[in-house]
């Protein structure tokens, strides 16, 4: 499974940047993405897809162990919709 370390190595190799600079660039990009999503903005990265938030209303759920109902508070969830290029790369048409 690829992770941040592999991404840093790939960016460093492809661009010639030192690994520390590549790692910092990734951290800045992630921080900016989190800030924009926290502010409710939609973030679109061409070739990859769109990140956005959606509201989940408060609701009652049933505890399977006790059978009792529990109130779950309203919340916001992060969503991702892959772009056409990413979909095509993962599952090419035959």
N, C-alpha and C positions, 0 to 999 in steps of 0.2 A: 504494500500500500504506500503510495506517495504521500508525503507530508510537507511541512514547511521547509525542512532541511533539504529535501530533494528539489523543491522549487527554488530555493536560494542558490543551490549548486547550478541548476539549469540557467537561471538568470545570469549568474556570474560567468558561466562558460559562454553563453550566447552574446553577452554584451561586453565582456572584458572588465566588468566592474569587480572590485574586491568583494568578497563574500559579506563583509560587514556592511558595505553600502547596499548590496542587494537585500540583505535582511532588513535593514532600516527602511528601505523603499517599500517592502512588503508590509512592515508594521505601520507605516504612515498610511498606506492604502487601506488597510483594515480599519485603522482608527477613523479615517474619513468616512468609510462606508458605514461604520457603526453610528457615527455622529449624524449623518444624513438620515439614516433609518430611524434613529431616536427622534429626530425632528419631523418624522412622518413623510419624508421625501422618497420618491421612487428613484432608484439608481439603475441606470441602463449601461451595460458594458457591451458595445457592439462585438459580435462574434461569440459572446458568452451567454448573455441573457439579462434579465431584470430582477432586481431585488426590491421587495416592497413589503409593507406591513398591512395586516388586516386586523380588525377588531373582533374579539370573541366576546359575546355577551355573557353576563352572569347566568348561571343555570344550576339546576339541581341534578345531582347524579346519585346513583345508588351504590353504596358500599357493598361489594359482593360478599365480604366476610360476615358482616352483621345484618345486612338487608336494610339498614337504615339509610335515610337520605342525607346528603351533605350538600351545603351551598358552596359552589365554586365561584370565586370572584371574576369579574370581567377582566380581560387581559388583551394584550396585543401580541400577535405572532408574526414572525418574519417568514415571508414566502419567497420562493424563487421560481421564475418561469424561464426555462432555457430558450435561447435564441435558435433560429433556424439553422445556423451554421453548426452549433453544438449538437443539435438533434441529428443533423445529417452525418456528422463525424462519428456519432455513437451508433447510429442505425442507418447505414447507407441504403438507398433504394436500389433494388435489383433490376 
